[in-house]
């Protein structure tokens, strides 16, 4: 029989194609292509395990990828699904007719319980090969086990719960440790806790689930054929008292809360859904007579864990009177019912059957169905075959169900990774909110969709919802890409127009003052939003035009500040004569270019404050670019105007240390016009060196002459070293000043004498004061009485000059005596020199045969040599080689020329007439050989190479020539 999974897959694919299409209400286009290239795999895929049992399968359990099945009555087969090719076969060793009633495997896959129909229970650990009977459990037909997921591990189960067919709930603990013959039993204890009753008395405990919530509370859910009981209490983790006894003790005096249904299958089964292993369960499903009770588990509720309960009735043909369900498993969004011939999957959201999977008759009737919580696989078996269901992408179409239920948050959660589906959900949510008149929420949703922009905008315009339209436009603007500049300009301009129109409508209404303030704050938030800054900056020209057209100067300034368009802000303040506000913006922004641009305007109205701002800016401003503003301002000639300009120029010169000539020249002009007293002080402070002053000397001279500042002119003449002009001008002002100028050329006595003569002529001829003239003569030692006598008139008597003439005669007499003394000393020195020369002619040195050259350390007498008075001896060629490197270039050239001429001269021949004739001819035509040798000796042997000046000059030369250093270094290795 063919499986109906293919039919379900086809129908699911067709449904998916239909339901993921574009919505037709309000948004005719979603911007996505929904074509499916291939069929989508079904959620539940069945696979038959390639396994043919030797005997019929009586029971099967799976947990943590460990599968255990009982075959016949005496065989146990264990399979690690990770190593499915290595099954482990264990014989139970039963000789009686007892059959396997049920098997239970814990969440770790380590502890296996085998309940026999003879009311015996066997235990086996995954790491053991021996089945061990549980003596304390004997006499109880076990129907259910509640494992301890919090304390259980591979070696111990921790406290667990055991439900029996007699309605009793026991607490037990098992240990995997195996002792010897007299070792400890695996069942550490087995004690009764509670008895479940129905109307007729004790009822079998069909299901037991023990869990712990995130807050540390423990809870137990137990079911009978018709009732579901809840036990809630604080879990105990103490090593001595841990267990469930405290939890059940709270219900000794009163029964626990329970849910009861009248119909009866004769059994029931409880299934939990846990998202992750060892986490708290999220949902439950209880299969009982009336249907399936499904709901959520809320561990935070104090009275009951069950919430959002609802009963899904069995599908047609399923139930107590027809084909009763045998087992139930719960997944995230479905529960699967096992029937004798098929498996039916029901969606927990809608209650609709989404799968009917029939099994072939050849495999026999289905026995049971279990779920491996660690892998999510579902297992079903008959007596002859085992099947496994894979659950794939169970939540892929859940969004559509939530969408139909108008639960948009959950719909978006389950299609977040599918943009086309998410767009459909958002569009449906936007339409829903629009119909509910929740326009702002609708705008936020519309902004996230791919719907036509124009249609959405028109919807809000027709509904007169400008606020929602602004919200929609803002969110659309935030989602634009950097390349979509045109769209950004459109949106920012539109938003600005909307805000301005709304502000204009509210501004004149006193009753809407609060709304006006809120709208203004929203508008400012929009203008200053960091997300929109790029777009607002690109559209700033259009926005400024809109603000200007509405006359909103307040927001014009606000927007300009945000865009850092301080030039526009300052210009606005200047136009409205708010000069101090303009200066405050300049001082806060500290942009030099703005200072240069607006200083000519501001200095006419707030000069002192502007100069203070300039000074605060310090070196960030170029004073040269501020000079035009100062010039225009100071042309008025008022003292206050000139003083402010001088204050800033003095700051530049004295504090900033400006050396620009234009600045110093301008300061000079300001001093010359407004503060003459400071002019000379500035010039003197600048110094008297023409190379160190920073002003133009010629400009300063012309400026001082134009304004009649003679002392300043004299100082400039002195700096220019025009001492005659300085003295001439100083004589018009002050004689003492002229005397100071006359003493300046210290190295030129002739010029000094000339200047002093000018002063003397001025004193005698202009002032006609003989006493002052004589004092002037005494001030300068260069002047004599005979130099100044021609300046006096003829009627002056000699009595006025008697002292001066006597002093002059005494000076001449003293000078003659000094000359005589110097002549005597020179004569004595010449005689001593002649005597030393005579002694030098008689000095000689002795050379012994064993003496060696001081340079090459070879015998000296082998070759021509030189002997110096200091005692050093050198071969002629050794001395030449030692002296040559230390000679200047021109002397080296002369040495080479002498050697060349000496080599070309003929050797002397004693007693030969021809030799004498040749020597005479050489003397007539050029220097003789003897003369050449004398010149060579004078050049080479003028001083000892070790004791003379040549050695002193070579003190900074290295001992080893740098060019031969490497060669010398290698020779030493």
ZAMARGU-4260 file (C-alpha; in steps of 0.2 Angstrom, whole numbers, plus 5000, padded with zeros to 4 digits):
<rodrens>
0) 5000/5000/5000 | 5007/5017/4995 | 5010/5029/5009 | 4999/5045/5008 | 5015/5056/5013
5) 5017/5060/4994 | 4999/5066/4993 | 5001/5076/5009 | 5018/5084/5002 | 5009/5089/4986
10) 4994/5096/4995 | 5006/5105/5007 | 5016/5112/4992 | 5000/5118/4983 | 4995/5126/5000
15) 5011/5134/5002 | 5011/5142/4985 | 4994/5149/4987 | 4997/5155/5005 | 5013/5164/5001
20) 5006/5174/4987 | 5004/5192/4988 | 4989/5199/4998 | 4976/5208/4988 | 4969/5220/5001
25) 4978/5237/5000 | 4994/5230/4995 | 4994/5223/4977 | 5013/5220/4976 | 5025/5213/4989
30) 5041/5215/4979 | 5045/5196/4980 | 5045/5182/4968 | 5036/5167/4975 | 5040/5154/4962
35) 5045/5137/4970 | 5059/5128/4960 | 5056/5111/4968 | 5044/5103/4979 | 5046/5106/4998
40) 5050/5091/5008 | 5035/5085/5019 | 5037/5088/5038 | 5035/5070/5043 | 5045/5057/5033
45) 5043/5039/5037 | 5057/5027/5035 | 5057/5008/5038 | 5072/5001/5047 | 5081/4988/5038
50) 5078/4975/5052 | 5069/4958/5052 | 5067/4952/5070 | 5069/4933/5073 | 5055/4934/5085
55) 5040/4946/5087 | 5043/4962/5095 | 5034/4964/5111 | 5041/4981/5117 | 5052/4995/5111
60) 5059/5011/5120 | 5071/5024/5113 | 5081/5037/5122 | 5097/5047/5120 | 5100/5038/5103
65) 5099/5021/5113 | 5086/5008/5107 | 5080/4994/5117 | 5067/4981/5111 | 5061/4964/5118
70) 5059/4950/5106 | 5048/4935/5111 | 5048/4932/5130 | 5066/4930/5134 | 5077/4941/5122
75) 5083/4959/5124 | 5091/4968/5110 | 5100/4984/5113 | 5106/4995/5099 | 5117/5011/5100
80) 5110/5020/5085 | 5127/5028/5082 | 5134/5011/5079 | 5119/5002/5073 | 5129/4988/5065
85) 5134/4982/5082 | 5118/4976/5091 | 5120/4969/5109 | 5109/4954/5112 | 5105/4949/5130
90) 5095/4934/5136 | 5083/4937/5151 | 5085/4920/5157 | 5067/4917/5161 | 5061/4899/5163
95) 5042/4903/5167 | 5029/4910/5156 | 5030/4928/5161 | 5030/4940/5147 | 5037/4958/5145
100) 5023/4970/5150 | 5032/4986/5147 | 5049/4993/5146 | 5055/5010/5153 | 5072/5019/5148
105) 5078/5035/5156 | 5083/5051/5148 | 5101/5047/5148 | 5098/5030/5139 | 5108/5022/5153
110) 5094/5014/5165 | 5082/5001/5158 | 5067/4994/5167 | 5058/4978/5161 | 5041/4976/5169
115) 5035/4958/5167 | 5017/4952/5168 | 5022/4941/5183 | 5024/4957/5193 | 5043/4956/5193
120) 5054/4970/5187 | 5071/4968/5180 | 5085/4981/5179 | 5099/4983/5166 | 5112/4997/5164
125) 5119/5002/5147 | 5137/4998/5153 | 5132/4981/5160 | 5128/4964/5152 | 5118/4957/5166
130) 5100/4958/5169 | 5097/4960/5188 | 5080/4958/5197 | 5073/4971/5208 | 5068/4961/5224
135) 5059/4976/5232 | 5048/4979/5217 | 5042/4961/5217 | 5023/4960/5217 | 5020/4976/5208
140) 5014/4978/5190 | 5023/4993/5184 | 5013/5004/5172 | 5023/5020/5172 | 5039/5028/5178
145) 5043/5046/5181 | 5062/5049/5179 | 5072/5062/5188 | 5080/5073/5175 | 5088/5085/5188
150) 5097/5072/5198 | 5099/5057/5186 | 5115/5052/5178 | 5123/5037/5170 | 5128/5029/5187
155) 5112/5033/5197 | 5094/5037/5193 | 5092/5048/5208 | 5075/5047/5216 | 5062/5042/5204
160) 5043/5039/5204 | 5035/5022/5200 | 5016/5020/5196 | 5008/5003/5197 | 4992/4995/5190
165) 4985/4996/5208 | 4985/5015/5208 | 5000/5016/5220 | 5015/5028/5217 | 5031/5023/5224
170) 5048/5032/5226 | 5063/5022/5222 | 5082/5024/5217 | 5093/5013/5207 | 5111/5012/5206
175) 5122/5004/5192 | 5136/4998/5203 | 5138/4979/5203 | 5145/4971/5218 | 5150/4953/5221
180) 5139/4939/5227 | 5135/4948/5243 | 5136/4966/5235 | 5123/4979/5236 | 5107/4977/5226
185) 5103/4989/5212 | 5087/4995/5221 | 5092/5006/5235 | 5075/5008/5242 | 5057/5007/5236
190) 5043/5015/5247 | 5025/5020/5244 | 5021/5038/5243 | 5003/5040/5237 | 4988/5031/5230
195) 4978/5038/5215 | 4959/5035/5216 | 4944/5037/5204 | 4926/5035/5209 | 4927/5016/5210
200) 4943/5016/5220 | 4961/5015/5216 | 4965/5016/5197 | 4980/5012/5187 | 4994/5025/5186
205) 4994/5026/5167 | 5007/5040/5166 | 5020/5049/5177 | 5030/5064/5173 | 5041/5073/5186
210) 5049/5089/5181 | 5057/5104/5189 | 5053/5122/5185 | 5066/5136/5182 | 5062/5143/5200
215) 5067/5127/5208 | 5049/5121/5211 | 5045/5103/5208 | 5029/5096/5200 | 5022/5079/5196
220) 5008/5075/5184 | 5000/5058/5185 | 4986/5051/5175 | 4974/5037/5177 | 4961/5032/5165
225) 4950/5047/5167 | 4959/5059/5178 | 4974/5070/5177 | 4982/5075/5194 | 4994/5089/5198
230) 5007/5088/5213 | 5016/5105/5215 | 5029/5109/5229 | 5046/5115/5233 | 5059/5102/5228
235) 5072/5097/5241 | 5090/5095/5236 | 5097/5090/5253 | 5108/5074/5251 | 5098/5066/5266
240) 5081/5072/5262 | 5080/5074/5243 | 5066/5065/5235 | 5047/5067/5232 | 5041/5063/5249
245) 5040/5081/5255 | 5030/5085/5239 | 5017/5072/5241 | 5016/5074/5260 | 5007/5091/5257
250) 4992/5081/5249 | 4990/5069/5263 | 4975/5078/5271 | 4967/5084/5254 | 4967/5077/5237
255) 4978/5086/5223 | 4969/5096/5210 | 4964/5085/5195 | 4955/5086/5178 | 4942/5072/5175
260) 4933/5067/5159 | 4919/5054/5159 | 4923/5044/5144 | 4935/5029/5146 | 4947/5020/5135
265) 4953/5009/5148 | 4970/5018/5148 | 4977/5035/5145 | 4994/5042/5140 | 5003/5059/5143
270) 5016/5067/5132 | 5027/5082/5135 | 5036/5093/5123 | 5053/5100/5129 | 5062/5111/5117
275) 5079/5107/5123 | 5086/5092/5133 | 5086/5095/5152 | 5075/5111/5150 | 5058/5113/5157
280) 5044/5106/5146 | 5033/5119/5136 | 5017/5110/5132 | 5008/5093/5136 | 4995/5082/5127
285) 4984/5069/5137 | 4976/5056/5127 | 4960/5050/5135 | 4943/5045/5131 | 4935/5061/5126
290) 4950/5067/5115 | 4966/5075/5118 | 4968/5088/5131 | 4982/5100/5125 | 4989/5115/5133
295) 5004/5124/5139 | 5014/5121/5155 | 5017/5137/5165 | 5029/5133/5180 | 5026/5151/5187
300) 5008/5148/5191 | 5005/5144/5209 | 4989/5134/5208 | 4990/5125/5192 | 5003/5121/5179
305) 4991/5119/5165 | 4987/5134/5155 | 4978/5138/5138 | 4969/5121/5140 | 4958/5115/5126
310) 4951/5098/5121 | 4954/5092/5103 | 4941/5079/5099 | 4947/5064/5090 | 4945/5064/5071
315) 4931/5054/5063 | 4933/5036/5065 | 4944/5037/5080 | 4938/5035/5098 | 4932/5022/5111
320) 4919/5016/5100 | 4928/5015/5084 | 4947/5013/5082 | 4954/5018/5099 | 4971/5027/5099
325) 4985/5017/5106 | 4999/5030/5109 | 5002/5048/5107 | 5018/5059/5105 | 5020/5077/5105
330) 5030/5089/5094 | 5031/5107/5094 | 5016/5110/5084 | 5008/5093/5081 | 5003/5078/5091
335) 5003/5061/5082 | 4990/5048/5087 | 4995/5029/5084 | 4980/5018/5078 | 4981/5000/5074
340) 4983/5003/5055 | 4989/5021/5053 | 4997/5037/5061 | 4987/5053/5061 | 4995/5070/5064
345) 4985/5084/5071 | 4990/5102/5071 | 4989/5109/5089 | 4985/5126/5083 | 4970/5122/5072
350) 4965/5104/5077 | 4966/5099/5059 | 4973/5082/5053 | 4988/5086/5042 | 4994/5068/5040
355) 4986/5051/5038 | 4999/5038/5036 | 4993/5020/5033 | 5004/5005/5036 | 5003/4989/5025
360) 4994/4974/5033 | 5009/4963/5030 | 5018/4971/5044 | 5004/4968/5056 | 4995/4980/5068
365) 5004/4994/5076 | 5009/4991/5094 | 5016/5008/5101 | 5025/5024/5097 | 5038/5033/5106
370) 5049/5049/5104 | 5068/5051/5107 | 5068/5068/5115 | 5087/5070/5112 | 5086/5069/5093
375) 5067/5072/5090 | 5064/5056/5080 | 5048/5047/5082 | 5048/5028/5082 | 5033/5016/5079
380) 5033/4997/5078 | 5023/4982/5074 | 5027/4964/5079 | 5037/4962/5063 | 5044/4979/5058
385) 5051/4996/5066 | 5048/5013/5058 | 5056/5030/5061 | 5049/5047/5057 | 5060/5062/5054
390) 5053/5079/5058 | 5059/5092/5046 | 5056/5111/5047 | 5040/5108/5057 | 5037/5127/5060
395) 5039/5132/5041 | 5020/5135/5039 | 5015/5139/5056 | 5016/5158/5052 | 5002/5156/5040
400) 4991/5148/5054 | 4995/5162/5066 | 4992/5175/5052 | 4974/5168/5050 | 4972/5169/5069
405) 4978/5188/5068 | 4992/5183/5080 | 5005/5193/5070 | 5019/5193/5083 | 5020/5174/5083
410) 5018/5174/5064 | 5033/5186/5062 | 5043/5175/5074 | 5041/5159/5063 | 5044/5167/5046
415) 5058/5179/5051 | 5071/5170/5040 | 5058/5171/5025 | 5057/5188/5018 | 5043/5185/5007
420) 5032/5177/5021 | 5037/5191/5033 | 5032/5204/5020 | 5015/5196/5019 | 5013/5195/5038
425) 5018/5214/5040 | 5006/5219/5026 | 4991/5209/5034 | 4995/5217/5051 | 4996/5234/5043
430) 4979/5232/5035 | 4972/5225/5051 | 4979/5240/5062 | 4972/5252/5049 | 4955/5245/5050
435) 4956/5246/5069 | 4961/5265/5067 | 4978/5261/5075 | 4986/5272/5062 | 5003/5274/5070
440) 5005/5255/5072 | 4999/5253/5054 | 5012/5265/5048 | 5026/5256/5056 | 5021/5240/5048
445) 5018/5247/5031 | 5036/5255/5032 | 5043/5237/5034 | 5034/5230/5019 | 5038/5231/5000
450) 5021/5238/4996 | 5019/5252/4984 | 5024/5268/4992 | 5012/5279/4983 | 4997/5269/4988
455) 5001/5268/5006 | 5004/5287/5007 | 4988/5290/4998 | 4979/5279/5011 | 4985/5290/5025
460) 4981/5306/5016 | 4964/5301/5012 | 4961/5297/5030 | 4969/5314/5035 | 4982/5305/5046
465) 4997/5317/5044 | 5005/5310/5060 | 5004/5292/5054 | 5010/5298/5037 | 5025/5306/5045
470) 5029/5290/5055 | 5028/5280/5039 | 5039/5293/5029 | 5052/5293/5044 | 5053/5274/5044
475) 5055/5273/5025 | 5069/5286/5026 | 5078/5276/5039 | 5078/5260/5028 | 5085/5269/5012
480) 5102/5264/5005 | 5116/5276/5003 | 5114/5276/4984 | 5095/5281/4985 | 5099/5300/4986
485) 5084/5305/4976 | 5071/5296/4987 | 5080/5303/5002 | 5078/5320/4996 | 5060/5318/4993
490) 5056/5310/5010 | 5066/5323/5020 | 5058/5337/5011 | 5040/5330/5013 | 5043/5327/5031
495) 5049/5344/5034 | 5034/5351/5025 | 5022/5340/5035 | 5030/5346/5052 | 5030/5364/5046
500) 5012/5364/5041 | 5007/5356/5057 | 5017/5368/5068 | 5009/5383/5058 | 4992/5376/5061
505) 4995/5374/5080 | 5005/5390/5083 | 4990/5402/5084 | 4979/5391/5094 | 4981/5394/5113
510) 4971/5378/5117 | 4984/5367/5108 | 4999/5374/5116 | 5004/5357/5123 | 5002/5349/5107
515) 5012/5362/5098 | 5026/5359/5110 | 5026/5341/5107 | 5025/5343/5089 | 5040/5355/5089
520) 5050/5343/5100 | 5046/5329/5087 | 5052/5340/5073 | 5068/5345/5082 | 5071/5326/5086
525) 5069/5323/5067 | 5081/5336/5062 | 5094/5331/5075 | 5092/5312/5072 | 5109/5304/5069
530) 5100/5291/5058 | 5094/5305/5046 | 5109/5316/5047 | 5116/5310/5031 | 5100/5313/5021
535) 5096/5329/5030 | 5114/5336/5025 | 5111/5331/5007 | 5094/5340/5007 | 5099/5355/5018
540) 5097/5367/5003 | 5079/5362/5000 | 5075/5361/5019 | 5082/5379/5021 | 5071/5385/5007
545) 5056/5377/5015 | 5060/5385/5032 | 5062/5402/5024 | 5045/5400/5015 | 5036/5396/5031
550) 5045/5411/5040 | 5051/5399/5053 | 5067/5408/5058 | 5069/5399/5074 | 5071/5382/5066
555) 5081/5389/5052 | 5094/5393/5065 | 5092/5377/5074 | 5094/5367/5058 | 5109/5377/5053
560) 5117/5373/5070 | 5114/5354/5068 | 5121/5354/5050 | 5136/5364/5057 | 5131/5377/5044
565) 5138/5391/5056 | 5140/5403/5042 | 5122/5404/5039 | 5118/5406/5058 | 5131/5420/5059
570) 5124/5428/5044 | 5106/5427/5051 | 5112/5435/5067 | 5121/5449/5058 | 5106/5453/5047
575) 5095/5455/5063 | 5109/5465/5072 | 5111/5452/5085 | 5130/5454/5084 | 5134/5447/5101
580) 5124/5431/5097 | 5134/5430/5081 | 5150/5432/5090 | 5145/5418/5103 | 5142/5406/5088
585) 5159/5411/5081 | 5168/5409/5098 | 5159/5392/5101 | 5163/5385/5084 | 5181/5392/5082
590) 5181/5392/5064 | 5195/5404/5057 | 5187/5406/5040 | 5171/5412/5048 | 5181/5425/5059
595) 5189/5431/5043 | 5173/5433/5034 | 5162/5441/5048 | 5175/5451/5057 | 5174/5467/5046
600) 5155/5468/5051 | 5157/5464/5069 | 5172/5475/5073 | 5161/5490/5068 | 5148/5486/5082
605) 5157/5476/5095 | 5176/5479/5093 | 5181/5476/5111 | 5172/5459/5112 | 5178/5454/5095
610) 5196/5458/5099 | 5194/5447/5115 | 5188/5433/5104 | 5203/5435/5093 | 5214/5434/5108
615) 5206/5419/5114 | 5208/5410/5097 | 5226/5414/5099 | 5237/5406/5085 | 5223/5398/5076
620) 5220/5414/5068 | 5231/5422/5055 | 5233/5440/5060 | 5237/5445/5042 | 5220/5440/5036
625) 5212/5451/5050 | 5222/5467/5045 | 5209/5472/5032 | 5195/5472/5045 | 5206/5482/5057
630) 5211/5495/5043 | 5193/5498/5039 | 5189/5500/5057 | 5203/5511/5062 | 5201/5523/5047
635) 5189/5533/5058 | 5204/5539/5068 | 5195/5538/5085 | 5206/5534/5100 | 5195/5519/5105
640) 5196/5512/5087 | 5215/5513/5086 | 5217/5507/5104 | 5208/5491/5100 | 5218/5488/5084
645) 5234/5491/5094 | 5229/5479/5108 | 5227/5465/5096 | 5243/5469/5086 | 5253/5470/5103
650) 5245/5453/5107 | 5251/5445/5091 | 5269/5453/5093 | 5272/5451/5111 | 5262/5435/5116
655) 5261/5425/5099 | 5279/5430/5094 | 5273/5435/5076 | 5287/5439/5064 | 5277/5444/5049
660) 5283/5460/5042 | 5265/5466/5038 | 5260/5464/5056 | 5275/5474/5062 | 5273/5487/5049
665) 5254/5489/5053 | 5258/5491/5072 | 5271/5504/5068 | 5258/5514/5058 | 5246/5512/5073
670) 5259/5519/5085 | 5263/5533/5074 | 5245/5539/5073 | 5238/5535/5090 | 5252/5531/5102
675) 5268/5541/5098 | 5275/5537/5115 | 5275/5519/5112 | 5283/5520/5095 | 5301/5523/5101
680) 5299/5510/5115 | 5294/5497/5102 | 5308/5502/5090 | 5321/5501/5104 | 5314/5484/5110
685) 5315/5477/5092 | 5334/5480/5093 | 5348/5489/5083 | 5352/5474/5071 | 5345/5477/5054
690) 5344/5458/5051 | 5334/5454/5067 | 5321/5468/5066 | 5304/5462/5059 | 5298/5478/5052
695) 5303/5487/5035 | 5316/5499/5040 | 5313/5511/5025 | 5294/5510/5028 | 5297/5514/5047
700) 5309/5529/5042 | 5296/5536/5030 | 5282/5534/5042 | 5291/5542/5057 | 5297/5557/5045
705) 5279/5560/5039 | 5272/5561/5057 | 5287/5571/5063 | 5294/5558/5076 | 5312/5563/5075
710) 5319/5553/5089 | 5311/5537/5081 | 5319/5543/5064 | 5336/5544/5073 | 5334/5526/5080
715) 5330/5520/5062 | 5345/5529/5055 | 5356/5520/5068 | 5348/5503/5063 | 5352/5507/5045
720) 5370/5512/5050 | 5367/5529/5042 | 5377/5537/5056 | 5380/5554/5048 | 5361/5556/5044
725) 5357/5551/5062 | 5369/5564/5069 | 5363/5577/5058 | 5345/5574/5063 | 5349/5571/5082
730) 5358/5588/5082 | 5341/5596/5078 | 5334/5587/5093 | 5347/5584/5107 | 5366/5586/5107
735) 5367/5571/5119 | 5358/5560/5107 | 5370/5566/5093 | 5385/5561/5104 | 5377/5544/5107
740) 5376/5542/5088 | 5393/5548/5085 | 5401/5534/5096 | 5392/5520/5087 | 5405/5516/5073
745) 5418/5510/5085 | 5428/5501/5072 | 5429/5516/5060 | 5439/5530/5070 | 5439/5541/5055
750) 5420/5541/5054 | 5419/5544/5072 | 5431/5559/5071 | 5421/5566/5057 | 5404/5564/5067
755) 5412/5572/5082 | 5418/5586/5072 | 5400/5589/5066 | 5394/5590/5084 | 5409/5602/5088
760) 5405/5613/5073 | 5386/5613/5078 | 5390/5617/5096 | 5403/5631/5092 | 5393/5639/5077
765) 5375/5636/5082 | 5376/5638/5100 | 5392/5649/5101 | 5396/5641/5118 | 5415/5639/5121
770) 5413/5629/5137 | 5401/5617/5129 | 5413/5615/5114 | 5428/5611/5126 | 5417/5599/5135
775) 5413/5590/5119 | 5432/5590/5115 | 5435/5581/5132 | 5421/5568/5128 | 5430/5562/5112
780) 5448/5557/5113 | 5449/5557/5094 | 5447/5576/5093 | 5462/5588/5096 | 5462/5606/5100
785) 5469/5610/5083 | 5454/5601/5075 | 5441/5612/5083 | 5451/5629/5082 | 5445/5633/5065
790) 5427/5633/5070 | 5429/5647/5083 | 5428/5665/5078 | 5443/5676/5077 | 5438/5687/5092
795) 5440/5672/5104 | 5455/5674/5116 | 5468/5660/5119 | 5463/5660/5138 | 5448/5649/5133
800) 5460/5636/5126 | 5475/5637/5137 | 5471/5621/5147 | 5467/5612/5131 | 5483/5617/5122
805) 5493/5612/5137 | 5485/5595/5138 | 5488/5593/5120 | 5507/5597/5121 | 5509/5585/5136
810) 5500/5571/5125 | 5512/5574/5111 | 5527/5574/5123 | 5521/5557/5130 | 5519/5550/5113
815) 5536/5555/5108 | 5544/5546/5123 | 5534/5530/5119 | 5540/5530/5102 | 5558/5532/5108
820) 5556/5517/5120 | 5549/5506/5106 | 5564/5510/5095 | 5576/5505/5109 | 5567/5489/5112
825) 5567/5485/5093 | 5586/5488/5092 | 5589/5476/5106 | 5578/5463/5098 | 5587/5464/5082
830) 5604/5461/5090 | 5598/5446/5099 | 5591/5438/5083 | 5608/5441/5074 | 5617/5432/5088
835) 5605/5417/5087 | 5608/5416/5069 | 5626/5415/5071 | 5624/5401/5084 | 5613/5391/5072
840) 5626/5391/5059 | 5638/5382/5070 | 5625/5368/5076 | 5627/5350/5070 | 5621/5333/5073
845) 5629/5316/5074 | 5623/5301/5064 | 5629/5284/5070 | 5630/5269/5059 | 5617/5259/5068
850) 5604/5274/5067 | 5588/5270/5059 | 5574/5279/5050 | 5561/5285/5061 | 5547/5281/5048
855) 5553/5264/5040 | 5565/5258/5054 | 5578/5253/5041 | 5596/5259/5043 | 5597/5277/5039
860) 5614/5278/5030 | 5608/5267/5016 | 5599/5281/5007 | 5599/5300/5007 | 5592/5307/5023
865) 5586/5322/5034 | 5592/5325/5052 | 5581/5337/5062 | 5587/5347/5078 | 5574/5337/5088
870) 5583/5321/5085 | 5572/5313/5072 | 5579/5306/5056 | 5571/5301/5040 | 5575/5294/5023
875) 5572/5307/5010 | 5559/5297/5002 | 5551/5292/5018 | 5549/5310/5024 | 5542/5315/5007
880) 5529/5301/5009 | 5524/5306/5026 | 5523/5325/5023 | 5513/5324/5006 | 5496/5319/5014
885) 5496/5334/5026 | 5501/5347/5013 | 5487/5359/5006 | 5482/5355/4988 | 5492/5370/4980
890) 5508/5364/4990 | 5506/5346/4984 | 5505/5353/4966 | 5521/5363/4969 | 5529/5348/4976
895) 5525/5337/4960 | 5532/5351/4949 | 5548/5352/4959 | 5550/5333/4958 | 5547/5334/4939
900) 5559/5348/4936 | 5572/5340/4947 | 5570/5323/4938 | 5573/5332/4921 | 5588/5342/4926
905) 5605/5333/4921 | 5615/5326/4935 | 5631/5336/4941 | 5648/5331/4935 | 5663/5337/4945
910) 5678/5346/4937 | 5670/5346/4920 | 5670/5361/4909 | 5654/5355/4900 | 5645/5353/4917
915) 5649/5371/4922 | 5644/5377/4905 | 5627/5367/4907 | 5625/5374/4924 | 5628/5391/4918
920) 5616/5389/4904 | 5602/5382/4916 | 5605/5396/4927 | 5602/5408/4913 | 5587/5399/4907
925) 5579/5393/4923 | 5582/5388/4941 | 5597/5377/4944 | 5597/5359/4951 | 5604/5366/4967
930) 5590/5379/4968 | 5577/5366/4964 | 5584/5355/4979 | 5584/5370/4990 | 5566/5373/4986
935) 5561/5355/4989 | 5570/5355/5005 | 5561/5371/5011 | 5544/5363/5006 | 5547/5345/5013
940) 5560/5348/5027 | 5554/5365/5034 | 5549/5356/5051 | 5549/5338/5058 | 5534/5329/5053
945) 5533/5322/5071 | 5536/5338/5081 | 5530/5351/5070 | 5514/5360/5065 | 5509/5346/5053
950) 5507/5333/5067 | 5496/5346/5077 | 5485/5348/5061 | 5483/5329/5059 | 5477/5326/5077
955) 5459/5323/5070 | 5464/5311/5057 | 5461/5292/5061 | 5476/5281/5063 | 5468/5269/5049
960) 5462/5276/5033 | 5443/5273/5032 | 5445/5267/5014 | 5458/5253/5020 | 5449/5249/5036
965) 5441/5233/5031 | 5457/5227/5023 | 5467/5231/5039 | 5453/5223/5050 | 5454/5207/5040
970) 5473/5207/5041 | 5472/5207/5060 | 5460/5192/5061
</rodrens>
